[in-house]
């Protein structure tokens, strides 16, 4: 997740009461606010916390509306994503204390983020390029039986090229070819067994993405980071540059580990393995290797290998019954 992009986008939002456009719902329960006590409320009877939540909800709706108007919604994966989310709906309350009081939705947009996903306060935005590349990556895993192949590296390089072109507005996906609108390379002709295995891998990979991004939303990382930034600024003990360094690098890195940990729990209780998450992190490292950013200073995200080591610990603890 590009948190600098998130900061830029949030700064551009005008608080306005809008409704999120129709999209598949990831987590079913609706949100309801309870009036705060006399000492904690002001104005319309809601607490400052509740008013801040409402503001973030409006910002989410505004951003999703604006991006949906600029970038075409992609409905190709709705049934596939609904199948994953139905499993998450069953397991969510075992992972998140606020699961039954928070509504998180997702939407797939073409060209909004490139090979990326973005978690807001109660919205998850996925890009078509991410969805398609992960599908072809899963096909490559099924065809070759391992991650590090010439095909995977070629796919990573093609993805970086497409992402660069998309940022410049130079890519127009060909949706006459619904299976491969971005012209991604095929690994080879899969037999029926490999095709079934590829779909299994693909579902586990995308479930991992949704579990991770959903964790950001349910753990309310966007709100926590914004409140931390406001608090540090009001205290006046750090420069704006120091505050942004802490929030966008140090704090973000910690929140990525936290979202991974809770995402693993969501996968565990939903009946998925963590193989898809490992595969996702390994592909991300290959992408960053070719982008010359794998060992860049001030990384906002841990490397894939660091994350795999951490999620293995969480998974082992879950299976040992130490995390419930």
Helices and strands as residue ranges (DSSP letters): H 3-11, E 41-42, E 46-47, H 48-70, H 78-91, G 92-94, G 99-101, E 105-109, E 117-119, E 123-127, H 128-144, H 150-167, H 192-218, H 221-235, H 240-245, I 246-251, H 252-270, H 275-290, H 304-319
